[in-house]
Amino acid sequence: MILGLDVSTSITGASIIDKYGDLIYCQAWRTDKKGLSFYQKLDIIKENVLFIRAQYPIEMVYVEEPLGMFASGRSSAQIISKVQRFNGATCWILSQAFKLEPKYINTFTARKKCGISVKRGQNSKEIVLKNILENYKNFKAEYTKKGNPVKGTYDRADSVVVAKAGHYLSEEGKQHTCYNKDLNK
């Protein structure tokens, strides 16, 4: 089973894809409660990771690469630093819990592996959510009275993309391994 995470200091999306490529777990871990310290947020992540470890035999973990550059008018160096520290600490929790190293996957690579194309000017979050709703019948989205997805929906959808891309990558790796073994005969 493959665990995919979209890590954030406010809401972390987490999804599990089984060996058949089916979505079997999809949650938003909320760490956006007012007054929580950096380490209290990590405690919430750790609690959820330990729950998953107790329930599912995770073989691989994929994490969306943390934001690495300034988004014009949206990200300061301080925010980027905090996100990267949180992502790194989360990956350490994952490595300790599952005794394996999480693999980073770029957002664009993950979407491409899942056949999701976002054209310039389009809202990537909406396109990803639409794709997930069309392809995963057990993915449920709730909406506010104004018709917007509730908090955490986009994070959950992003985590499905990360997990599914990880599944595709692991399947490709198995094919390459089998092919290489045949060459050694």
N, C-alpha and C positions, 0 to 999 in steps of 0.2 A: 504494500500500500504506500501511496505517495501523499505526503503532507505538503501543501502549498500555502504560503503566507504572504499577505500584503501587509507589511509592518508599518505602523504609524504610532505616534505618541498619543493619539486620541482614540482611534479605533483600528484594531488589527483584524483583518479578514483571515479566516483559516478554513481550508477545505481539504478533504481527503478523497482521493481517487483510488478505487480498488484496481486489482490486476486486470480487470476487464475494461477499464477506462470509465467506469460508472462513478458518479458522484454519490458518496455515502455519508458525508458529513460536511456541513457548511454553516459556520457561525461567525458572528462579529463579536470580538472581545472588546468591550467598552472600557476604556481607560480615560475617558474625558470628564469624569466627575470633578467638579470644582474642588480645589484644595489638595488633590493627590500629588504627592511628591514624585520625582523621577523614579525613585526606588519602589514606592508603593505601586506605581504603574507596572513596573517589572514583576512585582509579586503577583499581580493579576495575570500577567502573561505566563509566569511559571506555574501558577495553579491550573490554568487551562492546559498547558503543555503536559503536565503530570496526569491530568484527567485523560487526555488522549493516549498517553503512553500506557495507562492502565486498561484502556478499552480496545485499542487497535494495534496490530503488529506493523508499525511503520518501518519501511525499508529504506526510504529516501525522503529527504526534506529539501524543498526548493523554496527560496525566499526571493521576492522581487528585490532587485538591486536598489539600494537607497538612492534618493535624489542626489545627483552628483554635480549639478551645475545650477547656476542661478536661473530661475524662471523670471523673466522680465517683470519687475514690479510686484512679484509675489513672494520671493524667498530671500531672506537676508542670510548673511554668513552665520549668524547665531542660530537661526532656525535649521539650516542645513547641518550644522555641527551637532545640534541636539538630536535631529532625526538619525544621523549616522551613528551617534553614540548609542541611541536606543536600539537601532537595528543590530549593531554589534553585540550589545548585551543580550538581546533576544536570541541571536544566533549562538551565543555561548550557552544560554539556557537550553536551547535545542540540542546542542552537541553533548551536553552533560546528560540530558534526559534520555536521548536515543543512542548515545555512544557512536555517533557518526557526525561527519562534518556537513552542515547544510551547504547546498550549492546555490550560488546567486544566479539569477536569470534576469536579463535585461527585459524591461517592459515591452519594447518593440519586438524582441526576439520571441517572447512568450505569445504575444498577439499573432505574430506571423505563423508560428507553429500551430496555432488554433484556427488559422484561416480568417482572422479578423483584420480588416483593413480600415484604417482611419485616414481619411483625406484631410489635407490642410484646411483648417477652419471649422471642422466638425467637432462636436463634443464627444471626446473619446470615452468618457464615462457612460454616456447614454448609448453609444454604439456597442460597447462591451456588454452592458446590461441587456440590451436587446438581443444580442447574440446568445448570451447565456440563457435567457428566458426561452428562446426558440429551440435550443439544443439540449436543455436539461429540464425535463418536465418536473423533476422533484425540487428544483430551485424555485422557491416562493419569494415573491417580492410584495411588500406591503407599501401602501402609499398614504401620504398625509391627506387631509381634507382638500388641500390645494392641488393634489395630484402629483406631488413630488415623492420620490422614493424616501422611505424613512431612513434615518441615520444608520449607517452600517451596510446598507444594501449595495452600494457601489464597491465598498471594501470587500464584501463577500464575493461579488462577481469577479473582482480582480483576483482574488485568491483562487477561484476556480480556474481562471486562465493560467495562473502560475502552476497549479497542481497538474492540470491537463497538459501543459507544455512539458512539465517534468516527466509525465507519463510517456509522451511522444519521444522525448530525448532518451529515456531509459529503454524504450522498445527499439529505437535506432541503435543504441549501444549493444543490446543483446544480439541484433542482427549482425553488427560488425564483428562481435566476438565469435559468433557461430561461423561467419565467413572466414575469419582469420584462423580458426581452429581447423577448418577444412583445408586451408592452404598448407598447414603444417603436416599433413598426412603424407 
